[in-house]
């Protein structure tokens, strides 16, 4: 899967899981709330990461952008990666 396709798939999944609670189904603009985190995730070629490395990368980026308390449980980020890999 190319980077652009991976980006949009991961964006869709992050919006579905909405780990921070920023997406509002009545506000289409909110679907772009996680763009800074996505750009940071894709600064590295994620196709070179294994499952656990990708989970850790996404989790650490959300901690960096929001802090550990707001980022919440690592389980949410594991779910994001599991869904991403299942649809890939």
Backbone as ProteinMPNN parsed JSONL, in Angstrom:
{"seq_chain_A": "XXXXXXXXXXXXXXXXXXXXXXXXXXXXXXXXXXXXXXXXXXXXXXXXXXXXXXXXXXXXXXXXXXXXXXXXXXXXXXXXXXXXXXXX", "coords_chain_A": {"N_chain_A": [[0.85, -1.172, 0.0], [0.593, 2.191, -0.866], [2.035, 5.257, 0.462], [0.261, 7.466, 0.549], [-2.292, 6.255, 0.412], [-2.141, 4.704, 2.727], [-1.988, 6.766, 4.604], [-4.536, 8.024, 4.404], [-6.192, 5.89, 5.102], [-5.33, 5.333, 7.728], [-5.998, 7.773, 8.874], [-8.807, 7.706, 8.661], [-9.356, 5.567, 10.398], [-8.295, 6.478, 12.851], [-10.004, 8.629, 13.24], [-12.405, 7.19, 13.54], [-11.926, 5.695, 15.91], [-11.237, 7.777, 17.57], [-9.397, 8.714, 19.748], [-8.943, 10.82, 21.57], [-11.276, 12.188, 21.711], [-12.106, 14.23, 19.955], [-13.53, 14.325, 17.597], [-16.511, 15.242, 16.067], [-19.504, 14.163, 14.919], [-21.361, 15.852, 13.789], [-19.936, 17.944, 12.86], [-18.162, 18.406, 10.197], [-15.583, 19.501, 9.831], [-14.2, 18.656, 12.005], [-13.119, 16.262, 11.355], [-10.576, 16.644, 10.609], [-9.067, 17.053, 12.822], [-6.978, 15.462, 13.794], [-4.839, 15.802, 12.097], [-2.207, 17.025, 12.566], [-0.975, 15.068, 14.194], [-1.066, 12.841, 12.516], [0.598, 13.702, 10.415], [2.997, 13.762, 11.799], [3.266, 11.041, 12.482], [3.689, 9.952, 9.95], [6.15, 10.963, 9.262], [8.068, 9.152, 9.432], [8.795, 6.175, 7.65], [6.256, 4.173, 7.819], [5.81, 1.679, 6.849], [8.012, 0.208, 7.304], [7.938, -0.532, 9.893], [7.244, -2.902, 12.464], [4.319, -4.511, 13.854], [4.181, -4.016, 16.716], [6.02, -1.912, 16.945], [4.796, 0.084, 15.415], [2.45, 0.493, 16.88], [3.568, 1.499, 19.251], [4.833, 3.816, 18.258], [2.643, 5.421, 17.361], [1.227, 5.716, 19.758], [3.163, 7.069, 21.371], [3.413, 9.459, 19.941], [0.873, 10.587, 20.264], [0.962, 10.989, 23.029], [3.009, 12.879, 23.088], [1.774, 15.036, 21.752], [-0.528, 15.518, 23.287], [-0.309, 14.766, 26.038], [0.24, 12.297, 28.6], [-1.952, 11.693, 30.237], [-4.235, 12.742, 28.857], [-3.952, 11.342, 26.463], [-4.506, 8.783, 27.251], [-5.361, 5.3, 27.689], [-3.178, 2.798, 26.392], [-4.401, 0.812, 25.002], [-6.305, 1.871, 23.218], [-4.742, 2.766, 21.111], [-3.523, 0.486, 20.298], [-5.773, -0.762, 19.266], [-6.302, 0.937, 17.096], [-4.083, 0.391, 15.419], [-4.424, -2.358, 15.023], [-6.847, -2.375, 13.589], [-6.026, -0.922, 11.356], [-4.048, -2.6, 10.229], [-5.634, -4.802, 9.632], [-7.24, -3.865, 7.597], [-5.512, -3.179, 5.651]], "CA_chain_A": [[0.0, 0.0, 0.0], [1.422, 3.393, -0.93], [1.978, 6.135, 1.635], [-0.96, 8.288, 0.516], [-3.406, 5.38, 0.763], [-1.967, 4.384, 4.149], [-2.309, 7.98, 5.359], [-5.981, 8.231, 4.468], [-6.763, 4.78, 5.848], [-5.047, 5.555, 9.146], [-6.808, 8.931, 9.283], [-10.173, 7.225, 8.83], [-9.418, 4.729, 11.591], [-8.103, 7.339, 14.025], [-11.267, 9.358, 13.427], [-13.389, 6.236, 14.066], [-11.601, 5.383, 17.309], [-11.257, 9.09, 18.218], [-8.81, 8.441, 21.061], [-8.96, 11.979, 22.463], [-12.645, 12.698, 21.763], [-12.155, 15.497, 19.225], [-14.35, 14.231, 16.389], [-17.953, 15.453, 16.26], [-20.143, 13.74, 13.663], [-22.128, 16.972, 13.238], [-18.998, 18.97, 12.424], [-17.216, 17.773, 9.263], [-14.235, 20.03, 10.004], [-13.526, 17.936, 13.089], [-12.441, 15.096, 10.793], [-9.177, 17.033, 10.383], [-8.465, 17.371, 14.114], [-5.769, 14.677, 14.057], [-3.862, 16.005, 11.018], [-0.816, 17.197, 13.036], [-0.471, 13.78, 14.668], [-0.865, 12.006, 11.328], [1.819, 14.168, 9.736], [4.129, 13.307, 12.618], [3.354, 9.583, 12.324], [4.204, 9.638, 8.618], [7.519, 11.451, 9.051], [8.84, 7.912, 9.327], [8.166, 5.214, 6.744], [5.625, 3.209, 8.721], [5.825, 0.338, 6.256], [9.209, -0.468, 7.813], [7.714, -0.844, 11.302], [6.401, -4.06, 12.75], [3.081, -4.213, 14.561], [4.414, -3.411, 18.032], [6.701, -0.623, 16.744], [3.796, 1.047, 14.942], [1.601, 0.806, 18.043], [4.341, 2.361, 20.158], [5.033, 5.114, 17.596], [1.402, 6.199, 17.4], [0.957, 6.04, 21.167], [4.113, 8.093, 21.824], [3.083, 10.727, 19.275], [-0.292, 11.155, 20.938], [1.434, 11.498, 24.323], [3.766, 14.099, 22.783], [0.871, 16.124, 21.366], [-1.615, 15.76, 24.234], [0.198, 14.344, 27.342], [-0.121, 10.904, 28.873], [-3.304, 11.615, 30.808], [-5.214, 12.931, 27.786], [-3.806, 10.257, 25.481], [-5.25, 7.664, 27.82], [-4.882, 3.927, 27.644], [-2.497, 2.318, 25.19], [-5.327, -0.088, 24.313], [-6.934, 2.586, 22.105], [-3.782, 2.874, 20.017], [-3.405, -0.894, 19.818], [-6.966, -0.975, 18.439], [-6.084, 1.684, 15.846], [-3.135, -0.345, 14.578], [-5.052, -3.631, 14.651], [-7.809, -2.086, 12.516], [-5.253, -0.507, 10.194], [-3.42, -3.779, 9.622], [-6.692, -5.671, 9.124], [-7.798, -3.279, 6.361], [-4.397, -2.883, 4.753]], "C_chain_A": [[0.899, 1.239, 0.0], [1.149, 4.301, 0.267], [0.689, 6.941, 1.684], [-2.174, 7.46, 0.93], [-3.345, 5.014, 2.246], [-2.369, 5.56, 5.029], [-3.822, 8.128, 5.518], [-6.694, 7.098, 5.203], [-6.536, 4.979, 7.344], [-5.849, 6.737, 9.679], [-8.249, 8.499, 9.553], [-10.315, 6.421, 10.124], [-9.23, 5.554, 12.858], [-9.366, 8.139, 14.291], [-12.361, 8.447, 13.98], [-13.164, 5.977, 15.546], [-11.653, 6.657, 18.156], [-10.688, 9.018, 19.64], [-8.851, 9.596, 22.055], [-10.375, 12.549, 22.6], [-12.818, 14.027, 21.05], [-13.114, 15.498, 18.041], [-15.826, 14.34, 16.758], [-18.632, 15.142, 14.934], [-20.97, 14.852, 13.019], [-21.238, 18.085, 12.69], [-17.946, 18.343, 11.523], [-15.775, 18.258, 9.42], [-13.466, 19.26, 11.078], [-12.809, 16.684, 12.589], [-10.967, 15.383, 10.491], [-8.429, 17.32, 11.686], [-7.149, 16.649, 14.362], [-4.712, 14.811, 12.954], [-2.431, 16.208, 11.536], [-0.194, 15.88, 13.508], [-0.196, 12.84, 13.498], [0.398, 12.41, 10.576], [3.06, 13.703, 10.489], [4.34, 11.799, 12.48], [4.047, 9.244, 11.01], [5.542, 10.307, 8.293], [8.486, 10.285, 8.935], [8.084, 6.988, 8.386], [7.555, 4.095, 7.593], [5.585, 1.8, 8.141], [7.026, -0.466, 6.736], [9.053, -0.908, 9.271], [6.902, -2.12, 11.447], [5.202, -3.608, 13.581], [3.331, -3.481, 15.885], [5.129, -2.063, 17.915], [5.718, 0.454, 16.293], [2.868, 1.456, 16.08], [2.312, 1.777, 18.975], [4.549, 3.746, 19.556], [3.785, 5.986, 17.698], [1.085, 6.631, 18.823], [1.873, 7.161, 21.656], [3.842, 9.451, 21.177], [1.868, 11.371, 19.929], [0.072, 11.667, 22.337], [2.174, 12.82, 24.11], [2.833, 15.279, 22.517], [-0.145, 16.478, 22.454], [-1.224, 15.591, 25.699], [-0.39, 12.968, 27.666], [-1.539, 10.758, 29.409], [-4.371, 11.75, 29.729], [-5.148, 11.815, 26.748], [-4.527, 9.005, 25.965], [-4.56, 6.327, 27.61], [-4.239, 3.563, 26.309], [-3.4, 1.393, 24.373], [-5.998, 0.579, 23.109], [-6.028, 2.618, 20.882], [-3.467, 1.496, 19.439], [-4.572, -1.207, 18.888], [-6.816, -0.274, 17.086], [-5.186, 0.888, 14.91], [-3.723, -1.685, 14.142], [-6.048, -3.436, 13.504], [-7.082, -1.712, 11.224], [-4.664, -1.724, 9.478], [-4.462, -4.74, 9.039], [-7.245, -5.181, 7.79], [-6.747, -3.072, 5.281], [-4.324, -3.864, 3.6]], "O_chain_A": [[1.852, 1.321, 0.775], [0.163, 4.131, 0.984], [0.087, 7.083, 2.748], [-2.996, 7.922, 1.72], [-4.365, 5.012, 2.936], [-3.008, 5.383, 6.066], [-4.323, 8.332, 6.623], [-7.706, 7.337, 5.862], [-7.461, 4.808, 8.138], [-6.325, 6.702, 10.813], [-8.838, 8.887, 10.561], [-11.29, 6.586, 10.857], [-9.941, 5.344, 13.841], [-9.76, 8.31, 15.445], [-13.164, 8.884, 14.804], [-14.101, 6.032, 16.343], [-12.064, 6.622, 19.316], [-11.408, 9.234, 20.615], [-8.799, 9.368, 23.264], [-10.636, 13.321, 23.522], [-13.599, 14.868, 21.496], [-13.47, 16.562, 17.535], [-16.321, 13.634, 17.636], [-18.355, 15.798, 13.93], [-21.248, 14.796, 11.821], [-21.735, 19.058, 12.121], [-16.951, 17.807, 12.01], [-14.841, 17.498, 9.166], [-12.236, 19.218, 11.062], [-11.989, 16.108, 13.304], [-10.207, 14.475, 10.158], [-7.286, 17.778, 11.659], [-6.288, 17.169, 15.071], [-3.784, 14.004, 12.893], [-1.509, 15.606, 10.985], [0.98, 15.614, 13.247], [0.804, 12.123, 13.498], [1.175, 11.555, 10.151], [4.052, 13.299, 9.882], [5.476, 11.339, 12.373], [4.894, 8.352, 10.963], [6.013, 10.223, 7.158], [9.587, 10.424, 8.403], [6.855, 7.024, 8.337], [8.257, 3.182, 8.029], [5.35, 0.835, 8.868], [7.055, -1.688, 6.589], [9.929, -1.576, 9.818], [5.993, -2.388, 10.661], [5.106, -2.441, 13.96], [2.74, -2.43, 16.13], [4.867, -1.16, 18.71], [5.797, 1.599, 16.737], [2.54, 2.633, 16.225], [1.724, 2.758, 19.431], [4.453, 4.747, 20.266], [3.866, 7.155, 18.077], [0.717, 7.782, 19.061], [1.404, 8.106, 22.29], [4.029, 10.486, 21.818], [1.846, 12.586, 20.127], [-0.466, 12.683, 22.777], [1.984, 13.77, 24.87], [3.072, 16.387, 22.997], [-0.58, 17.627, 22.533], [-1.811, 16.267, 26.544], [-1.384, 12.544, 27.077], [-2.243, 9.807, 29.07], [-5.313, 10.958, 29.688], [-6.175, 11.395, 26.216], [-5.091, 8.259, 25.166], [-3.353, 6.246, 27.387], [-4.703, 3.972, 25.244], [-3.179, 1.215, 23.176], [-6.234, -0.074, 22.093], [-6.499, 2.51, 19.749], [-3.183, 1.357, 18.249], [-4.391, -1.838, 17.847], [-7.169, -0.838, 16.05], [-5.503, 0.731, 13.731], [-3.532, -2.097, 12.998], [-6.087, -4.232, 12.566], [-7.475, -2.133, 10.136], [-4.776, -1.848, 8.259], [-4.187, -5.42, 8.05], [-7.667, -5.979, 6.953], [-7.079, -2.817, 4.124], [-3.439, -3.755, 2.751]]}, "name": "protein", "num_of_chains": 1, "seq": "XXXXXXXXXXXXXXXXXXXXXXXXXXXXXXXXXXXXXXXXXXXXXXXXXXXXXXXXXXXXXXXXXXXXXXXXXXXXXXXXXXXXXXXX"}
